[in-house]
Amino acid sequence: MEQMNGLVQSVMESAAEHELWAPHDTLIVAVSGGPDSVALLRILHEISRKWTPLKLVCAHVNHGFREESMEEAGFVRALAGELGIPFELAEFDIPSIAKSSGLGPEGTAREKRYEFLIETARRYGARAVALAHHADDQAETVLMRLLRGSGPSGLAGMRWKRTEKKVELIRPFLRINKTALIGLCQEQGYPYVLDASNLLTHYQRNAVRLELLPMLEKYNPKVKQSLLQLSEITGAEDEFMEANALECFEELVLAEHGKYTLQRAAFAAVPSALQRRLIKLILNYLSADALSPDFLKIEAVRRGTLQEHPTVWTLDLGGGLICVRQYDTIIFSSKPQQRQVSYTYRLSLPLSRLEIAEIGKAMTMTVLEKESFALQGEDLGKTSAWFDSRELAMPLTVRSRLPGDTIRVMGLNGSKKVKDIYIDDKIPSSERSRIPLVCDAAGNIVWIPGVRRSMHAAVGRHTASVLLLTLEELEKSEEA
């Protein structure tokens, strides 16, 4: 009984440290029938009887892999009955389901198992699902992730608790090794079943446990303990860094309309470790169901943001996510960039107002006599322009831009490409399609609202009347 008391004390200390449960909580205990899960159910039952009142529910999944599966389900049902604990069973034909799932047998089994456990927790109003992963499992997990090239989050290994679909998954055994759990079952005479598939090395985890770890123990007999220490240290530091990344996100990132925007200068001032975490955090917010982005893609975004040139680029991050740099602005989005809108309208008197629905704007045209426009002065702002009404060839055309468009700008000998003007003025490519071009009857571009006015029909000393053009938002004009 001494070993039981020692393990109970260890589990209760871990539960208090990580807030795994509180008195009178309902816990779904996942029990396969092996020594680890049998020990978990027995220890939690002991705690609920003597120390902390808990309502336990025993849950078992028959994956349909082996002939012994039905017998194992019966064994676990009998164990729950012996302890007076409700029993829940799920039966799946995983080999058949796996053929169409695309996840393989192991992945399919895991998905269906967690789906059942979470659904059971919801039915019982349970706080959490208790899993029997132990210290040896943790060491194997850390080693497997190390081999895959995981960062700190991966090397932290399995967490004491995490939330999946609003249900907590808890692991009270992460500091207890498998030897102690088998020893408890043998000391107390608790029967359990053995899964022969745990000896098949074509499963990666089995190969790590049966082949790789024993080989590493020749170089360091305490390699498992070293891996556990690595997970403990990395886990705490990872939580600290995640908290800092969240603060950084709240300070630097603007989230609106399904996209996340940050400024290059502010990003460059952040340490590189936080830069990577900030990018990863943004991508997680964009698509919680997407696969975790790999180091190379995160680094491509980071380096592309910090470099001087090119200042405009688009990077496909997979999973429907993209990152766009527009000069000093970095935009993360799950939506494709807007396509070029195409429109052409005529504007001439007596029509004085034109609505351009494609871009949500309106163009107004007003004729002012010399005395009226002289009182207004020349500071019209960027959304208005005036022309000598006698010199401007009518009717006007208001249209979307076309490849090769050029404009004759005041003070410039010759024409300049509209595209080059946009680049010089650092106008983001996503905004260019929303800027209309105003052309005269001869097809000359006479005004790019907010950008440039051409040399055509300039207002001068001999101007008798002025044609005033103004571009405004549709919403504003409708409210007026």
Residue, then its C-alpha position, 0 to 999 in steps of 0.5 A: m500500500e506504500q507505493m499506492n500512497g506515494l503515487v497518490q501523493s505525487v498525483m495530488e501534488s501535480a494536480a494542485e500545481h497545475e490546477l487539474w481539478a477541483p473538489h466535486d469535478t466530473l472527470i472522464v478517465a480514458v482506460s485502454g486496459g493497459p497498466d498505465s490507464v488501469a493505474l490511472l483509474r485506480i489512483l483517481h478512484e483512491i483520491s476521490r474516496k479519501w482525499t478529493p471528492l470527484k465523480l469519475v466516468c470510465a471511457h473505453v474505445n474499441h478500435g477494431f484492430r485486433e481480435e482481442s479488442m472485444e475481450e479488452a472492452g469486457f475487461v474494462r467494463a468489469l473494472a468500472g463495475e468493480l469500482g462502481i464507476p459509470f462505463e462508456l464504450a465506443e466501437f469503431d472499425i478503424p481499418s475501414i474508416a482509415k481507407s477514406s480518412g487519409l490520416g492512416p490507421e494511427g491518425t484515424a484512431r486518434e481522431k475518433r478516440y478524442e472525438f468520443l472522449i470529448e463528446t462523452a465529457r460534454r454529455y456528462g458536463a465533465r470538467a476534463v478528460a484524464l489521460a494516462h500519458h506518463a514520463d516515459d511517453q513524455a521522453e519519447t514525445v520530446l525525442m520524436r519532436l527533436l528528430r522532426g526539428s520542432g521549436p520550443s513549443g514542440l520540445a515542451g512535449m505534452r502539456w499537463k492540460r490543454t483545451e481541445k474543442k472547449v474540453e480540457l485534456i489532463r495528464p496527471f502522470l507526466r512525472i511518473n515513469k512506467t516502471a512505477l505504474i506497472g509496479l503498482c499494479q503488480e504490488q496491489g494485484y491489479p490485473y491489466v491487459l497487454d497490447a501486442s502491437n506495442l512491440l511492433t517497431h514499424y510504428q514510429r513511437n514503438a521504434v523510438r521506445l524499443e530501439l532508439l532510446p536503449m541505444l542512447e542510454k548506452y551514451n547517457p543512462k539517464v537520457k529519459q530524465s534529461l529529456l524530461q528536464l528539457s520538456e519541463i524547462t522548455g515548457a515554462e520558458d515557452e509559456f513565458m515567451e507566449a505571454n510576451a508574444l501576446e503582449c507584442f501582438e496587442e501592441l503592434v498588430l491591427a486586426e480588421h476585416g479578416k486581415y492582420t497588419l503590422q508596420r515594418a519599423a515596429f516589427a524590426a525593433v522586436p527581438s528575433a525570437l519574438q518576431r517568429r512567435l508573433i508571425k506564428l501567432i498571427l497565422n494561428y489567429l487567421s486559421a486555428d485549424a491550419l497546420s502549424p506553419d514550418f520554420l522555413k515559411i515563418e523565416a521567409v516572412r521574417r527575413g522578407t519583412l526586414q530586408e530593404h528590397p524588394t519592398v513589394w512581394t506576396l508569399d503563399l503560406g499554404g492553407g489558404l493563407i498569404c502574406v503581402r508586403q506593401y512597402d512598409t506595411i505587412i499584411f497577413s490574410s486568408k482572403p485572396q487579393q482583390r481582383q482588378v475592377s473594370y468600369t467606364y462612365r461618361l460625365s458631362l453637363p448637365l449631369s453633375r454627379l456620377e456614382i461609381a458603385e464598383i469602388g463605392k465613390a461618387m464624382t461631382m462636377t461643378v462649374l464656377e465663374k471666375e469670381s466664385f473660384a477666386l474666393q475659394g483659393e487654390d488649396l483644394g485638397k487631394t480629392s478635388a481638382w479644377f480645370d479651365s472649363r473652356e480648355l477641357a475637351m468634353p465629355l469626360t470619361v471616368r474609368s478604371r486603369l489599364p495597362g500602359d496608362t500614362i499621364r502628362v504631369m505638370g513640370l515634367n517634359g513628356s509623359k509618365k506611366v501611371k504604374d510608376i507614379y503609384i510605385d513612387d508614391k508607395i500606393p499599395s497595389s491592393e488600393r490602386s484599383r480603387i483609384p479612378l482615372v479621369c480622361d478628356a474627350a481625346g482620351n488624355i488622363v487629366w486627373i488621378p484623384g489623390v495622386r496627380r493632376s495633368m498639365h491639360a486645361a490648367v487654370g490661369r490668369h485668362t481663365a473665365s470659368v472653372l470646372l471643379l471635380t471632386l471625388e467623395e465616398l458614396e456613404k458620405s454623399e448619401e448621408a449628406 
